[in-house]
Amino acid sequence: MITRLGLVDTAPPPAGHEGYWGYTAISARDTVKIYRHILETAPGDVRDFIMQRLRQSTRCASDSFDQHFGIAAAFNRPWAVKQGWSAFSAKGTCGPGRGTSTRTQAGSAAPATGAAGVDLSRPALHTTGTVGTGDRSIVAVLTLHPDGTSYGKAYTDLGRLTRSLKVPGGTAPTGTWYGTWGSDVAVRNDPALGDNLLTRLPAGVEVLVGCQKKGQAVSVPPYTNDWWAYLPQYGGYVTNIYISHPDNQLPDVPLCPEQR
């Protein structure tokens, strides 16, 4: 594929790690070339097979990591995404259950550098895909983070970087971005505690708040709050206790329609 597509920054895994696909070196530039090949040159059945599945990306990956960062959070649909993450020590928390596995560099100790001089040991978080009607724009943002960076922080940093891009055909979702604190923060179907768990947030992740409403009072000493934030990208509510703002009611967020 390096030869067929004219890739210039791509190299196979380093010696001793042959066959470990997670150690393949690649750049954003080469990633864009691959997407252009899929969209413009590959046979129609191949293009459709790949792109249809990228459009169906689910929030919760098979290892319970929340993978709707980057493109999936920065732009409204239509989009198609292929995400990547590696070397985070935290377990996935996405979905009503709890994750029990982590995605690592092919499950072995990572070498310091690959054949192309790429750092293969630090936590990596990548978002790639197309944005807009007719796959108008190709986006590839590849990031490495300092050792020990939490998944939530990397998720937030990559999100801010992706949202800063001016992407033709891309439209930003409506709402206000806020930081969160705490770990395993629950997102619920309704603004109340109970058997209504949708998913849990990565620790410390930034979220888009669309509106807020009063619900069940929640106490997390020394705090008590009966305001809940609606997260449109999750389709559920989180208690305002875990939103990083000193006020119980967020001052720049509208009330949800039924409470106006």
Secondary structure, DSSP 8 states (H G I E B T S, - for coil): -HHHHT-SS-B---TT-TT-GGG-B--HHHHHHHHHHHHHTS-HHHHHHHHHHHHT--SB-TTS-B---THHHHS-SSEEEEEEEE---S----SSS-------STTS---SB-TTS-B-SS-EEEEEEEESTTS-EEEEEEEE--TT--HHHHHHHHHHHHHTS--TT----SSEEE-B-SSS-EEESSSSSSS-EEEE--TT--EEE-EEEEEEEEEETTEEEEEEEEETTTTEEEEGGGBS-SSSS-TTS-B-GGG-
